[in-house]
């Protein structure tokens, strides 16, 4: 009898699937988990990494009393992070939290009229020496004075106002290093090189910033997001951070 009882107890700890009251449950270490349910449950929608960390530390244990013992934080991109379960018995995952950064719509690789370009620079870029230079040139350029300078396809020359009655010719700076708001605010915004171009138009002067790093900033941002989450969730053995 004792032997049979011990075997029964050991058997309860083994992974298995049982039907209880018409519903199937997957047992892992004695913890029941509904099989095939919650696939249609809507994930929690968040917008900051801080709120994700707070949920994992404070609320997830209560919400997922019968859930998978281990969870995965997947850094999908520079603006998206997901909290998902490991595979259940159906080789499926549950999405628990979906975090999408609220970032401004920065218009790049496209010419803008002078005023909207300056407003974008003021409101969507972190202050830096190169930002100040770009705004000075873009904000004071004289109409119809932009000209190609040299033959490398990058250098340009323009006439800008330097005082109430003074003007001078300047070389349009290139490349410029700027930090637009394009990822979660909890991590450092990525500084990348841009090609700054200007051209004459019928309505005055148009300006544009063209990305010059081939998108490498996105990989750096994903790495920094993962590093931030690993530091904030240090010591939580049931959480893995992947990027």
C-alpha angles and dihedrals in degrees: 000000000000091000092050091047092051091048089051092051092047089049091056090060094053119095108264144147122237135177114230121180091342095311128104119232130188113217121207116174088346094303114126119223123183112246118225094000131116091034088120096042113120115243120236109262115220135166106202136057089226092061090049092052091047092051093050093048099041114018110024095076091057095042094047104039089140098031132110112301092231130049134192127220104206117196097208098176143334089286104031134065126171133197109211138166126245117256115300124209090282090056088247133124132221119223107221104173132015115196120193121181117233103229130163120256100255111194109220135165089028133092117249130190114261099259100048089044092055092045090051091050092051097047107030105038130070114243114265138147092261091050090055091050094049092049092048093053096040093045098048105034115131117239115263094007101107111113137168111257118199126349104271095097092239111066118085136173128215139171115240134184112251098177143348093300105005129098132176139181116251135181111244105244117250134213104014127192113224140166114218120185101257108134141038114315092228090072132054114277110242119253112215138167120261132189106231113210134179132187140180117252136178090260095047126272129350126200134198141180117213120196112243104185101072092241095299089135090072092062091049091049093051090050092051092048091052091047091051093050093046090053093047093046096042112144095026101118094185093062126078122189116210130180 
